[in-house]
Amino acid sequence: MKKILVILLCVLFAVSAFVSCANSTPADTKSNSSEQTQGSDTEPEETQDPNYIMDPDVIENGAQFKGKTLTILANDDFWPADDLFVEEDSDDPVNSAIYNRNLAVEENYGIKIEVVYDSDVSTTLKNAYKSGTNDYHVAAFNAFKACPLASENIFRDLTTIENLDLKKHYWDQGLYEGLSIDNKLFYITGDISTKANAGTFLMMFNKKLAADYDLPNFYDAVRNGTWTLDMLNDVIKEYGYVDNGDSKVGVDDTFGMGIQIEAYLSFFFGAGGRIVQKDQDDMPYLDLSTDKNIAIIDKIYNITRTDNKTIDSHDYLDVPPFSAGEGFASTKAFHENRCIFLLTNASNLAGFREMDADYGVLPNPKYDTNQKDYYSYVYHGASLFVIPVMNKETAFTGYALEALCYESYKRVTPAYYEQTLKGKYQRDADSFEMIDIAFRNRLWDLGYYARWNTIDDSFIQQIKKGTGSFAKWYKSVSKGTNRAITKYIEAYKASAL
């Protein structure tokens, strides 16, 4: 994905060009300039090439598909795929971009987009497969449901779909590399959806507290590669827990950092940890019990579970008002300037627009300064796109997905960034850069998304316990997990589509 600043510059250039055209008289309009008077209801005709927004690589074989409708079965339950269709244009920048993206696909590519929402996409797809019905070209639903379902051979291998170029920058290349098996790939995302961006975990920091405590410049630390787990721990250790006066740890105390339960994996993947690796034949294998992973777990445990430096919202889900589903304890603490840091996903940033204190955004910290890149973790509620095997119009589907993703890259992604990154009073240019860094290297670990032997959940609980019982835990889960991986691989290799 291209850098955010480049995207924004492109958007500004496009707007500038549009305004320039609107304020000048086209050379080949039906009426000349003398006939255009102030207040006239007659608008100059558009003289730009009507195909100007199209990518030549996308439209090369598209004429044969004009007039067709792409039908998408989309999740409307938990983490709904609500970024595929809106009824009408609006003042909301993202919804407006979605509306105009679909309009552009229809007007410039000749394809209509129809979205059918369903609260149980997995079951609907299974039933359609059993009955042989062919009602949907594409399905879009949660990664934690899509990845396990791939082993049932009801998805097509996307690497074989005509007109679909998964190596283009607007498709998520990290997912392509991380979730393929046997060089096959049954699900994908990218600019076509905002959900992977929304599900990317980021570190927020309170600028007021950073100034009060005279803390280092975290942006510069990211840039020079010194933003590490050790640096984070040093800060929250020195400026961490403060009791509110009742002599017991509780939700109203002050902490160095606030987290939710997914933060343990976010730190783990951010530090370069892996549940599974892949061999030279693109086959996954369990690789959790390594010295590096154990060292990462040690650091995470020290940061999150010792000396009350960190408040974990999921430790207080039975405490009012959080027991009634009214927010997270860590979020409340950050709002009230009782946390320096908060680790959360990008979908929650909009909720801090009204926060009195200003805040900044950072990527996950590295394991140490020797780590080359910053890595990010994507919550498994994010939408993945699949093509059911019942779909016989694969060339059309590939073309339509390519057009939809390309137009999303041009329209929806810039609008999403602007809305997500805009602070209470002004844009934080540094945070734009930081989110660009976070989004650039997203890790997609099959052990997490495929949920083999529910190792994703049990591993989170093990991180919270530390490494003292790690060997015993790993012995208890490795056999069942390896068996599940083997079964999954066999199903993948058996797929001929």
N, C-alpha and C positions, 0 to 999 in steps of 0.2 A: 504494500500500500504506500502510495506516495506520501511525502511529509505533509503534515497538516498545514504548515505555513504556505507550502506550494499550492495546496488546494484552495486556501483562502485567497491567495493572490490571483488564482485563476478565476475565482468567483468575482472578485473585485474588478478584474479586467473585463469579464463578460458584462457586468452591470454597467461599467463605464462605456463599453461599446454600444450597449443597448440605448443608454441615455443619449449618447452622441447621435445615433441614428434617429432617435425620436425627435431630437431638436434640430435636425437638418432635413432638407428636402431631397428625397431620392431622385435619382436622375431619370428613372423611367416610369414614374407614376402616370396614371391616366390624366391627372390634372396637373398643370404646371404651377410654379410657386405663386404666380400672381392670382391664381384662383383660390388659393388657400388663405382664408381670412381668419382672424382671431375669433374664437368661439364657434368655428365651423363644426358641424357634426360629421363631416367627411374626414376620415383618417387616411394618411398616405398608405399605399400598399406596401407590404413587406417585400423588399427586393433581395434579401439574402437567399442563398440557396436553400430550398426547403429541406434539404438533407444535411444541413450544416452541423447538426448535433450528432450525426451518426458516425460510428467507427467503421471505416471501410471493411475491416476484417470481420465485423459482425454482420454486415448487411449483404455481403457478397452473394449469398444464395437465398436472400430473403423474399424475393418477389413472389415465389410460389406459395408463401404462407400468409399473404395479405388476406384479411377478412376472417382469419381463424381466431379462436378464443382459447387462451390458456387457462385451464381450470386448476386451482390450487386448493387442496384440502389443508386447512390451517387450524392449529390449536387455539382455542379460546378459553382454556382453563388456566392452570397455573403458568405464569410467565407466558401470556398469550402472544401469538404472532400477529399483533395488532398493527404492525407497520407495513402491511401488504395492501391495505385498501382503506380509504376514507370516503365518506359519501360526498363531501363537497369541500371546496377550498375554504380556508379559514385564516385567522390572524396568527395561529400557532405556526411557527416556522417549520417544524418537522412535519406536521400534518399537511401543511400547504405543499411542502416538497414531495410528500408521498402522493398527494392528489395530482400534482403536476407531472410527476414521474410517470404515473400510469397514463395520464393524458398524452404525454410525449410518446410513450410506447405505442399507443393506439394511433396517434396522428402521423408519426414518422416511420413506424415499422409496420403499421397495418394490423396490429395484434391487440385484441381486447383481453383484459385481465379480469377473471371471475374468481372470487375467493369464497369458498364454502367453509364456514366455521363449524368446528366440532369439539366437544369437550373430551373426547376419547379417540384421538386419531389412531392410536395403535390398534385398538379393537376394530375400528372401521376398516383399516387397511387389511387386517387379518381376515375379516369377514369377506371383504371384496376379493381377496386372493382365493379363498375357499370356493366362492361362488363364481369366480371368473369374470366378475363385472369390471368394466373399464370406465369409471366415471371421472377419474382424476388424472391429470398429467403429472402433477407434482404434489408432494405433501411437505408441510413445514411444521415441525413440532420439536419439543424439548430434546436436547442432546442425550439426557439420561434415559429417554425412552427410545430414541432413534437408534442409538448405537447398539444396545442389546438386541433390538429387533432385526438388525442386519444379519444375524446368524440364521434367520429363518428363511433366507433366500427369497424374500419378496421385494427386494430392491434391485435395480439395475446398477451395474458397474459404471460409474459416471465417466471413467477414463475412456470408455468406448463410445460415448454419445457423440454423434455427428453434430457439428456446429457449436459444441461446448468446449471452450479452451480454458481449462482449469489452471493453466500456467499464467494467465493474465493477472495483472497486479490487483484487479478489483475482486478476485477470489482470494480467500485467506490461505496463504501459502504454508503457514505453520500448521494448519489443520490438514492440508494435503499431505504434508510430510509426516505428521504425527499419527493420523488415524487410518492411513492406508494399511492394508494387509495383503501380502502376496502381490503387491503392486496393483491392487484393486482398491477402489474407493467408492463407497455407497452413499456418502453424505458429504455435504459441503455447505459453507456459508461464506460470507464476504460482505461487500458493500450492499448486496441485495437486501440485507437485514441490519437493523440497528441493534439487534439483541446481543450479538457477540461483543459489541462495544459497551453496551449497557451492563453486560455481565463481567466485564474486565475489572479486576480488583485493583484499587489504587490506594495510596497512602495520603491522607490529608493531614495538614498540620496547622495549628492555630497560630496565626501571625502575631496576634497580641501577646500570647504567652511567650512566643519565641523572642519577641522584642523585650518583654519584661525580664526574661531570664538571660538575655544577651547570648542567645544560642547561635551556633555557627550558621552560615548561609547554606541551607540545605540544597538549594538549586545548584550552587557551585560545587557542592559535594557530589551531586549526581553527575555533573559535567566532568569532574576530574576523577571520577571512579572511586571515591572514598565513601559513598553512601552504602554502608554495609550493615549487617546485623549487629556487629560489635558497636558501631557508631550509634545505632538506634538504642541498644541496651545501655550504653554509657549515658545517654541523655535522660532516658526515663528512670535510670537508677538514681541519678543525682537530683532530678526534679520530678520524682514520681509520687508515691503515695503520701497523702496527708489526711489524717482522720478528721472527721467533721465535729468531733467533740464527744461522741458517745462511746468511744473506746472499743468499737467493733467495726469490722470491715463491712461496708454496705454500699448500696447504690448511690448514696448521697455524698460519698467521700470523693477526694480528688485523686486522680491516677495519672500515670505518665502516658498511658495509651488505652484506647478502647477498641475492642474487636468483636466480631461475631464468629460463629463456629467455623465458617469457611476460611477464616484467616490462617488457620494452621496449615492448610494446604497451600494457600497463597504464599506464605513465607517459605514453605517447603519447595514449591516449584520455582519461586523467585530466586532461591539460592542454588538452583540447578539440580535439585533433587528429582528423582524419577521413580515411579512405581514399576513401570516396564520400560525396557529398551527393545530395539529391533535389530535383528541380525542382517547379514549381507543379502539375504533373500527377502528382506522386508517382512520377516516373521517376528511377532512380539514374544518376549519372554520376561518372566518376573525377575526383577533386578533390584529388589528393595533392600535386601540385607547386605549392604555394602558399607565400608568404613566411612565413605563420604556421606551417605545418607544418615548414618548414625550420628556423625558429627553435626550435621544440619539439625537433626532432631534435638540434640543436646542444646544447641543455641536457641532454638525455638522455645523449648521448655523453659529455659532460664529467663527468656524475655517475657513469656506469657503466664507462667505458673509459679514464679517465685517472688517473694518479697512484696506481693500485692502491687507490683508496678503496673499491672494491666487488669482492666475489667473486661471480662468476657460476658457479653449479653446473655448467652445461653446458660450461664450459671444462675440467672435471675429471672427465668421465664415463669417461675411460680410466685413471683413477688408482684403485688399490685403496683402500678397499673399495667405492668408488662404482662401479667398473667391473663389480662383481658385482651391481649393483642394490640395494646396501644404503644407501639414503638419498641425500641431497644434501649436498654440501660446505657450502653456505650454511646449511642446517638445523643441521648439526653445529656450525658456528661459533656460531650464535645460542644453541644449547643450552649451549655452553661459555663464554658471556659474551665471545665474541670478535667480536661484531657489535653495534652499537647498534640497527640497523634490520634488518628482514627483510621482503621483499615476497613474499607467498605467497597462495594462495587459502584461503578460509574452511574448506575441508574439512580443512586441515592443522592447524587451531588445537587440536583435541583432542590432538594429539601433543605439545603443550607443557604439558599439565596437570601433569606430573611435573617440570618444570623448576624448579631450585632458586631462581633469581631470578624475581621477578615481572615480568610484561610487560603492556603496554597495547596497544590497537588504534587505528589511525587510518585515515582514508580516503586515497586517492591525493592527493598534493599538487596544488594548482592550478598553472597556468602562471605566473600572477602575481596580484597583489592585485586587479586589475581583473576577473578572471574571477568571474562571479557564483556559480556552483555548483561543488561537488565532483562529479566524475564517476567512475564505476567501470566496469571491464571484466569481462566474464563469459567464462570459459574455454569453448571450443567443445565440450568434452565434455559440457556440461550437456544435459539431456533437453528435447526439444521434442515437442509433441503434434500429430499430424496425423490427418485423417480420409480414408481411401482413397476414391477415386471409386467403387469397387465397392460401398461401403456405401450401401444404399438406405433405411436406417432413420435418416435424418439428424435428424429431430425428436426421436426418442428419444435419439440420441447426444448432441445438444446439451443436452438436459435432464440426462442422466446426468453429462456433463462439468461442467456448471454446479453440480450438487449435490456432486460430488466435490471440485471446487475450493473451493466455499464451506465445506464441512466441513473441508477441509485448512486453510483460513484460520483456522478457529476452534480446531482441535485440533493439527494437525501443526506449523504454523509457530511457535506459542508454545513447544512442546516442543523444537523444533529450536534456537530462539534460546537457550533456557535451557541446553541441553546444550553448545552451541557457545561461549557467552559466559562460562560459569562458570569462574572462575579456580581455582587450586589450592586456595585456602583460602576464598575468598569471591567473590561477584560484584563485578565492577568496573563500577560504575554509569556511569562516564565512558565506558567501552568500549561499553556498551549504546548510549549516545547516538551514539558515533562510527560504530558499525556501522549504526545507523539511517540516519545521513547517507550512508554508503557505498551502502547498498541502495536509497536513495531515488532516486538518479539514475544508473541503469545504462544504459550506451550499447550499442546493438546495431547495429554497422556492417556492412552487407551485404558490403562488400569483404572483411571478415574471415571471416564465416560462410559466404558463398556460395563463397569460395575461387576466384574468377575468376582463371584463369591462374596459380594457386597464388601469387597476389600476397601473401597473408598470410605465407607462409614467407620469400619473398625479401625482403619489406620488413623483417622482423625482422633478417635478416642485413645489410641495408643500414644500418639504424640502428646496428648494432654497428661499421660502418665509418666512420660519420660522414657529413657533408654534402659532403666533398671530391669524392666520386665519385657524388654523388646524381644530378646531371643526366644523366650517362652511363647510370646504372642505369635511371632513369625512362624515358629514350628507348628502352631495350631492352625494357621491359616494357609500356609504355603501349599500343602498337598491339594486341598480343595480348589485353590486358586489356579494352580498349574493344570489341574484336570479341566477346569472351566475354560482356560485359555486354549488347551488342546482341542476341546470340542468346538470352540468358536472358530479356530483356524481351519478345522476340517470342513465346517459348514461354508466358510469363505471360499476355500479352494474348490468346493463342489459346485459353486455357482458358475453357471456358464453364461450369465447375462451381464 
